[in-house]
Amino acid sequence: MTTKILSTLSLAALLACSPEAPQTDLALLQQQRDSIALLASGLDDKISQLDLLIAAKDSNSNLSTVTTTPPMVGAFSHSFKAFGSVHSDQSVSLYPEMGGSITDIHVRGGQRVKAGDLLLSVDNAMILASLAGVKSQLALAEALYIKQSSLWEKGIGSEVQFLQAKTNQASLQAQLNSVNEQLQMTKMVAPFAGTVEEVMANAGEFAMPGQPLIRLVSLSGLRLDLDVPESYISKLQVNNLAVMHFDALGKIIEGRISQVGGYINPGSRTFRVSVTLPQSRDFKPNMMASVDLFDYAVDSALFIPSRLVLQNTEGDDFTYVYQANGLSGLVVKRALSIGVSNANHTEILSGLKPGDQLIDKGIRSVQNGQRVKQLTSK
């Protein structure tokens, strides 16, 4: 048969290479074309016969092809998305303790201050005048007390005179202390080190107790507060990993949960979770962030792509494994016990072992016990 095919091919080539016929001899050209077409038809028939012979000798030629992949072994985790905002443990609005005209504002917005730094002063002229009067009266009372005490020790004078002098001196001393405290109330000082976020007053304005004048923020105690659905309350614990995405800063920062609230908000059905932030001037109170909260993590697990986990009509999980047998193999159904699933993978608790060959491409078109061919990548 091979000899016949070669002879036919030689004849076809000879005709194709013959000198070009004159364009006017139409009958000869048509005759040559018909001869070549007949030869080509014969070649097609011979090729079809050879394909049939090859298929009869190759039992695997009609088998479905599949690709395989092994289970993965390594660290496995699950997370979910939540949203929160930055808060400070030390973020306060400062109010004047005493009303009066504002005489001086010693800071400006954005200025960093230390604890005890003077921020704002209220008019204290009347208090200073009162202080001077009390000091003068106290000096006289102390002199009279010393003199009366000396006389009393010598047995001169009455006990009533001595007690009056003593009481008068003590009363004026207490009054002096009170006036000094009032004087301090005319000075607004920083209760802690931080940054002046906003100054809400101007010199010359009248300040009233309860009126916010300065907002002070400390960047050393910042945290991210999140409201998390109550369904996760038993899954989150202190020290769980949190990956924070600050889009405004273009930063992704890892942190740890520092607090898990135990109170469910009846309106939103959420509970509070806090993540401590590293000290940085980049973070600002009320800045928003999206957070990946990790509620499950193991150092070593067996897991597979979630698309390879199938279910029967009863809801039982299974997958298909390829068992090699010569040039082909068998499809074997494996029942699975699954654990946690994340975005792309599912943890396998039982049913598979490392080294198994899972059917990947073609898994939804095969059946248990079917013989298939494994397609290997070049």
Protein Blocks (a to p, Z undefined) as FASTA:
>chain_A
ZZmmmmmmmmmmmmmmpccddfklmmlmmmmmmmmmmmmmmmmmmmmmmmmmmmmmmmkl
mpccdddddddedddddddddddddddfbdcddddfbgcddfbdcbdehiacdehiafbd
cdfklmmmmmmmmmmmmmmmmmmmmmmmmmmmnopajfklmmmmmmmmmmmmmmmmmmmm
mmmmmpccdfbdcddfbacbdehiacdehiafbdcddfklgccdddddfklmmmpcghia
cddddfknopacddddfbdcfbdcfklopacddddddddfkbcghiacdddddfbdcfbd
cdddfklpccdfkopacddddddehjbccddddddddddddfkbccdfbhpaehiacdfe
hplmccehiacdddddZZ
